[in-house]
């Protein structure tokens, strides 16, 4: 399945832990956006681990699950991709 994960997490330490978790499975496409192909069990694992890490009162995570990338009608990108941005 094709998955897009976006998040808004207040605590820097927790945000970094979620980022490290997602980097093991998905491509990091923006500061708080990851995408890629996962199995059902990987999605379940990521969901469970994120639930353990975040504070549901202050943090927000969305996991979009599509059968495959082909189900995206269109992907519109504006501006420089993350890989092209110079890191200081």
C-alpha positions in Angstrom: 0.0 0.0 0.0 1.1 3.6 -0.6 1.2 5.7 2.5 1.6 9.4 3.2 2.2 10.4 6.9 2.0 14.0 8.0 2.4 15.3 11.6 2.4 18.3 13.9 4.2 17.4 17.1 5.0 20.1 19.7 7.8 18.5 21.7 11.1 18.4 19.9 12.3 15.2 21.4 9.1 13.3 20.5 9.1 14.9 17.0 12.6 13.5 16.5 11.6 10.1 17.7 8.7 10.0 15.3 10.9 11.2 12.5 13.5 8.5 13.2 10.8 5.8 13.3 9.3 6.9 10.0 12.8 7.2 8.3 13.2 3.5 8.8 10.2 2.8 6.5 9.4 5.8 4.3 11.0 8.6 2.2 11.3 11.9 4.0 9.8 14.4 1.5 9.3 17.5 3.7 9.9 18.6 7.2 7.0 16.7 8.6 5.9 14.6 5.6 6.9 11.0 4.7 5.7 8.8 1.9 6.3 5.4 0.5 5.1 1.8 0.2 4.3 -0.3 3.3 2.7 -3.6 4.1 -0.3 -3.8 6.4 1.8 -5.0 9.2 4.3 -2.1 8.8 1.4 0.3 8.9 0.0 -1.3 12.1 3.5 -1.2 13.7 4.0 2.5 12.8 0.6 3.4 14.1 1.1 1.6 17.4 4.5 3.1 17.9 3.3 6.6 17.2 0.4 6.2 19.6 2.9 5.3 22.3 5.1 8.4 21.6 2.7 11.3 21.1 0.5 13.3 23.4 -3.0 13.1 21.8 -3.9 16.3 23.6 -1.3 18.4 21.8 0.0 16.4 18.8 -1.6 15.4 15.5 -0.6 12.7 13.0 -2.4 11.7 9.8 -1.7 8.5 8.0 -3.2 8.4 4.5 -3.4 4.9 3.1 -4.0 4.2 -0.6 -4.0 0.8 -2.3 -1.0 1.9 -4.5 0.7 5.1 -5.7 -1.3 4.7 -8.9 -4.5 5.7 -7.0 -3.1 9.3 -6.6 -4.8 11.3 -9.4 -2.1 13.9 -9.3 1.0 14.9 -7.3 1.6 18.6 -7.6 5.0 19.8 -6.4 5.9 23.5 -6.3 9.3 24.9 -5.4 12.6 23.0 -4.7 12.5 19.4 -3.6 14.0 18.7 -0.2 17.1 17.1 -1.7 17.8 20.3 -3.6 17.6 22.6 -0.6 21.0 23.6 0.7 21.5 22.5 4.3 23.6 24.9 6.3 
